[in-house]
């Protein structure tokens, strides 16, 4: 299918998309939308940045009865940031299309009384993190009997051993004939098996990895003498690349604190973000980063997953991720929306073999570079 009209979307939604300069469906959208409009249960896999969010939101917009002031859909997401992004996309689509769908974000670490008050307005879509949403269902503040569709975004995380029990508990509170859709950038055999257990006659849509690697991202690595020297190499590279907006990935929370403080000491506009921070702290950091007030966001991989921030030109790995797919996910924070981006790994000699394994698995070239007197060669 080559047009949104051919997927079965109505004219209002198509016109709304065009206001956002979206005129052609991506591959995942072209395959998912027609099936979702037929209320089929779907398991969908496609790479980061391929349009999965709209693949499930567009059918929701077409199927929701705007005249009914009741909760009709739940979207589950694993991080506060992703919840807020999805809710923001719903509001933009509602405004551009003129389809008056209402939604609210439900996340932990905020005042639950305010959320209960907002739920009294009967939003048609609830976008939430699993812990707080389950709490509100138990309190009978979310009427799950009116839910027609549940979407599980980043299903590889929400269906893992840490969250799957709570996800199942939420699903069990809804009617048996509701629609269930699960999406992720990577769905392994274990996740697929869990997802299939949750639904009847699942349609599996897998957009293969032929377009997995974003051609707009340049990959390179620099060698530091020791792990402690990595932050000094980072400082030199920030200056050499004239960084305005970059993310530096660090695996250990204590190291995130240390590296952020060292960058700040040397007068770089750096700030930290990791999974255990309060919602307010994370939101404040992200707002400052988006506005350009923060130059380098020092982040854990979990905290930055799902982030879509404009004009991130560089991604730095001070610690290498656990596998090639996570490397690609981190790199995918840059080079978005047709812009060029650069993924830089700062490694020790002992880690060269890991970089080479990324090259083999992803079929990419990660160039070895040096920096000398502020010049990269």
RAKABEL-V482904 format. One line per field, one symbol per residue. ss: DSSP state (h for helix, s for strand, l for the rest). phi: phi as a letter, one per 20 degrees, with the letter a starting at -180 (. if undefined). psi: psi as a letter, one per 30 degrees, with the letter a starting at -180 (. if undefined). Layout:
ss->???
phi->???
psi->???
//
This chain:
ss->lllhhhhlllhhhhhhhhhlllllllhhhhhhhhhhhllllssssllllllhhhhhhhhhhhhlllllllllsssslllhhhhhhhhhhhhhhhhhhlllllsssslllllhhhhhhhhlllllsssslhhhhhhhhhlllllhhhllssssllhhhhlllllhhhhhhhhhllllllssssssllllhhhhhhhhhhllllssssllhhhlllllssssssslllhhhhhhhhhhhhhhlllllsssslllhhhhhhhhhhhhhllllsssslllllhhhhhhhhhhhhhllllsssslhhhhlllllllllssssllllllhhhhhhhhlllllllllssssssslhhhhhhhhhhhhhhllllssllssllssl
phi->.dcffffofefgfffffffemddcffffffeeggfffemffcdccbfgnenffffdfffgffefeffeebfdbcdececgffgfffffffffffffemeffdbceccfmcffffffffffflffcddbeffffffffffmedeffefebdddelgfefdeffcffffffffffeffefeccccafccefffffffffecelfedddefffdfeffededbccddfbgfeffffggffgffelfdbbddeceefffgffffffffgemeedbdbbfeffgffffffffffffnfdeceecefffefnfcdfmfeccddecfffbfffgfffgffdmelneebcddddcegfegffffffgffelcddfecccclndeb
psi->kfleeffgkleeeeeeeffghjfkkleeeeeeeeeefggkkkjkkllkgggeefefeeeeeefkjffkilkfkkkklfleeeeeeeeeeeeeeeeefgjhkklkkjllgljfeeeeeefffikfkkklkeeeeeeeeeghfjjffgkfkkkjkhffefglfefeeeeeeeeffllfglkkkkklekjleeeeeeeefflkhkkkjjjlgegekjfgkkkllkkleleffeeeeeeeeeeefhkejlkjkkekeeeeeeeeeeeeeggkilllkleflleeeeeeeeeeeefgekekjjlleeefkfkjkkgjfkkkjfkklfleeeeeeeefflhlhflklkkkkjllefgeeeeeeeeeefhlkjkkllkkhgkk.
//
